[in-house]
């Protein structure tokens, strides 16, 4: 019996079930409450950002309560955890951001747009300096409920698709217009480094093109040592053995936007090239 650690949200459970089906082995879910789930009134920045939806799940692996852990790849810290290994990435869903209710071109002047993501807020301010960003937290259905008092909100396209949410106007934003979060749309599966049985199962479900793309994005992000608490976006595609990666760093007020792009065959090298190009433009100074 393969024990699968997962968060308790509707989306997390759906992702864990997708992995279980793909793995094709007898399994059970080990539901873990994370700091990010408990502290819904606090901002991700206050909690330390990336890792608040992962560390308790990783603890369940380390103490033997679970054999594998299923994460949204965007929630995984880029620094490796001793004793654990991310061995599988499932085929990526739509990585784009969605603007719910109004298309970007039709947002009313001074629109109130809900998001807790500094990346989304900063890039939206570049395009629409007139908007007001309203911080919101909670699962996707809770956030969509805020459309009663907001003009629009941001959600991830992958979440909308996986939960089959409909009945609300959505615009999927081109990554060239609004660069996604590193790992967005991908599911990462982690296990203990010495667990040969789990490693074998994960190697059988790993999607190579998604792995190459997400590893390039994570290599890019690692140069800045952070995740969802800073206005950084990164998106890679893989085709014919070539990775194409774009990276974006913005000021939170939307007054400055830096972009860089690189292509290559090695994820780590490609990610480092994009990070170096942005650092040469002054990204570290901007982020401070």
C-alpha positions in Angstrom: 0.0 0.0 0.0 1.5 3.3 -1.1 0.9 6.1 1.4 0.5 9.4 -0.3 0.9 12.6 1.8 -1.2 15.6 0.6 -2.8 18.8 1.8 -6.5 18.7 2.6 -7.7 21.3 0.0 -10.0 20.2 -2.7 -7.3 20.9 -5.3 -4.6 19.1 -3.4 -6.8 16.0 -3.0 -7.6 16.1 -6.7 -3.9 16.2 -7.6 -3.1 13.4 -5.2 -5.8 11.3 -6.8 -4.5 12.0 -10.2 -1.1 10.7 -9.2 -2.5 7.6 -7.5 -4.4 6.8 -10.7 -1.3 7.3 -12.9 0.8 5.2 -10.5 -1.6 2.3 -10.8 -0.8 0.8 -7.4 -2.9 0.3 -4.2 -2.7 3.5 -2.3 -4.2 5.6 0.6 -4.1 9.3 1.2 -2.3 10.7 4.3 -3.9 14.1 4.8 -1.7 16.7 6.4 -2.6 20.2 7.6 0.1 22.7 6.7 1.0 26.1 8.2 -0.3 27.8 5.0 -3.7 26.0 5.5 -4.0 27.0 9.2 -3.0 30.6 8.9 -5.4 31.7 6.2 -5.6 35.2 7.6 -1.9 35.9 7.3 0.0 36.8 4.2 2.4 34.3 2.6 5.2 36.9 3.1 4.5 37.1 6.9 4.8 33.3 7.0 8.0 33.1 5.1 6.6 32.4 1.6 7.6 29.3 -0.2 7.5 26.2 2.0 4.5 27.0 4.1 2.4 24.5 2.1 5.1 21.8 1.9 7.2 21.5 5.1 4.6 19.5 7.2 4.0 17.2 4.2 7.8 16.7 3.9 7.9 16.0 7.6 5.4 13.1 7.1 7.8 11.6 4.6 10.8 12.0 6.9 9.1 10.4 9.9 7.7 7.5 7.9 4.0 8.4 8.0 4.0 8.5 4.2 5.9 7.0 1.3 5.5 9.8 -1.2 4.3 13.4 -1.1 2.3 15.2 -3.8 2.9 18.9 -4.1 2.0 21.8 -6.4 5.4 22.3 -7.8 5.1 26.1 -7.3 4.9 25.4 -3.5 8.1 23.5 -3.2 11.2 25.3 -1.9 14.0 25.4 -4.4 16.5 24.3 -1.7 16.6 20.5 -1.4 15.6 18.8 1.8 18.3 16.4 3.1 17.0 12.8 2.8 14.2 13.7 0.3 14.2 13.6 -3.5 11.8 15.1 -6.0 11.7 12.2 -8.5 8.6 12.8 -10.6 6.8 15.7 -12.3 3.4 14.8 -13.8 2.6 16.2 -17.2 2.0 19.9 -16.8 -1.5 21.4 -17.0 -2.1 24.9 -18.3 0.6 27.1 -16.6 -1.1 30.4 -17.3 -2.7 32.9 -14.9 -6.4 33.5 -15.2 -8.2 36.8 -14.7 -11.7 36.1 -13.5 -14.8 38.2 -14.6 -13.2 40.8 -16.8 -10.7 40.4 -19.6 -7.7 42.5 -19.0 -8.6 45.0 -21.8 -12.0 45.5 -20.3 -11.1 46.0 -16.6 -12.8 49.2 -15.4 -10.7 52.2 -14.6 -9.5 51.9 -11.0 -10.7 48.3 -10.8 -10.2 46.4 -7.5 -8.4 43.1 -8.3 -7.9 40.4 -5.7 -4.6 38.5 -5.4 -2.1 37.6 -2.6 0.6 37.1 -5.2 3.1 40.0 -5.4 4.2 38.6 -8.7 0.7 38.9 -10.2 0.2 42.3 -8.6 3.4 43.8 -9.8 3.0 42.6 -13.4 -0.6 43.8 -13.5 0.5 47.2 -12.3 2.9 47.4 -15.2 0.0 46.9 -17.6 -2.6 48.8 -15.6 -1.1 51.3 -13.1 -4.6 52.5 -12.2 -5.8 49.3 -10.6 -6.0 48.6 -6.9 -4.6 45.3 -5.7 -6.6 43.8 -2.8 -4.9 41.0 -0.9 -7.0 37.8 -0.6 -6.2 34.3 0.7 -8.0 31.0 0.7 -8.8 28.1 -1.6 -9.9 28.8 -5.1 -13.7 28.6 -4.5 -13.3 30.9 -1.5 -11.4 33.4 -3.6 -13.9 33.2 -6.4 -16.6 34.1 -3.9 -14.8 37.4 -3.4 -16.1 38.4 -6.8 -19.2 39.7 -4.9 -17.1 42.7 -3.7 -14.2 42.8 -6.2 -14.1 43.6 -9.9 -11.8 40.7 -10.7 -9.5 38.2 -9.2 -6.5 36.1 -10.2 -6.5 32.3 -10.1 -4.3 29.6 -11.8 -5.7 28.1 -14.9 -4.5 24.6 -13.8 -6.7 24.9 -10.7 -9.7 25.9 -12.7 -9.2 23.0 -15.1 -8.5 20.4 -12.5 -11.6 21.3 -10.5 -13.7 21.8 -13.6 -14.9 25.2 -12.5 -17.2 26.9 -14.9 -19.9 29.6 -15.0 -17.6 32.6 -14.5 -16.0 34.5 -17.3 -12.2 33.8 -17.4 -9.4 35.2 -19.5 -6.2 33.1 -19.8 -3.3 35.4 -19.9 -0.4 34.7 -22.3 2.9 34.0 -20.4 4.5 36.7 -22.6 2.0 39.2 -21.1 2.0 37.9 -17.5 4.8 35.5 -16.7 3.6 32.6 -14.5 5.1 31.5 -11.2 7.9 29.0 -11.3 6.4 25.5 -11.4 2.8 26.7 -11.9 0.6 24.0 -13.4 3.0 21.2 -12.6 2.6 18.5 -9.9 5.8 17.4 -8.1 6.1 14.1 -6.3 8.7 13.6 -3.6 10.0 10.5 -1.7 12.7 9.5 0.7 16.1 9.3 -1.1 16.7 5.7 -0.1 13.2 4.2 -0.8 13.9 2.1 -3.8 10.2 1.0 -4.2 8.9 4.5 -4.2 11.7 5.7 -6.5 10.8 3.0 -9.0 7.1 4.0 -8.9 7.9 7.6 -9.4 10.4 7.0 -12.3 7.5 5.2 -14.1 5.2 8.3 -14.0 7.7 11.1 -14.5 7.0 13.3 -17.5 10.4 14.2 -19.0 9.5 17.4 -20.9 7.7 18.8 -17.8 10.7 17.8 -15.6 13.2 19.6 -17.9 11.0 22.8 -18.0 10.3 23.0 -14.3 13.9 22.2 -13.3 15.1 25.1 -15.5 12.6 27.4 -13.8 13.7 26.2 -10.4 17.3 26.7 -11.3 16.5 30.3 -12.3 14.6 31.0 -9.1 17.3 29.4 -6.9 19.7 32.3 -7.9 17.4 34.6 -6.0 16.8 32.3 -3.1 13.1 32.8 -2.8 9.7 31.9 -4.1 6.2 33.4 -4.0 7.0 36.4 -1.7 8.9 38.4 -4.4 7.7 39.6 -7.8 9.6 37.0 -9.9 8.1 35.0 -12.7 9.6 32.2 -14.7 8.3 29.9 -17.4 10.0 27.3 -19.6 8.9 25.2 -22.5 10.6 22.1 -23.8 10.6 20.9 -27.4 12.9 18.7 -29.4 15.5 18.6 -26.7 15.6 22.4 -26.3 14.5 24.4 -23.3 13.3 27.9 -23.8 13.1 29.9 -20.6 11.9 33.4 -19.9 12.3 35.1 -16.6 10.8 38.3 -15.2 11.6 40.5 -12.2 9.3 43.5 -11.4 9.2 46.2 -8.8 6.1 45.8 -6.6 4.8 49.2 -7.7 5.0 48.1 -11.4 7.3 51.0 -12.4 10.1 48.7 -13.5 10.0 45.4 -15.3 13.1 43.4 -16.3 13.0 40.4 -18.7 15.5 37.9 -19.9 15.4 34.8 -22.1 17.7 31.9 -22.9 17.6 28.5 -24.7 19.7 25.4 -24.0 19.6 21.7 -23.5 20.6 21.6 -19.8 17.9 22.9 -17.3 20.4 24.1 -14.6 22.6 25.9 -17.1 19.6 27.5 -18.9 18.1 28.7 -15.6 21.4 30.1 -14.4 21.8 32.0 -17.7 18.5 33.8 -17.3 19.2 34.6 -13.7 22.6 36.0 -14.6 21.1 38.2 -17.3 18.6 39.7 -14.9 21.1 40.2 -12.2 23.3 42.1 -14.8 20.3 44.3 -15.4 20.1 45.1 -11.7 17.5 42.7 -10.5 19.0 42.1 -7.0 19.0 45.9 -6.4 15.4 46.1 -7.6 14.3 43.2 -5.3 15.9 44.8 -2.3 
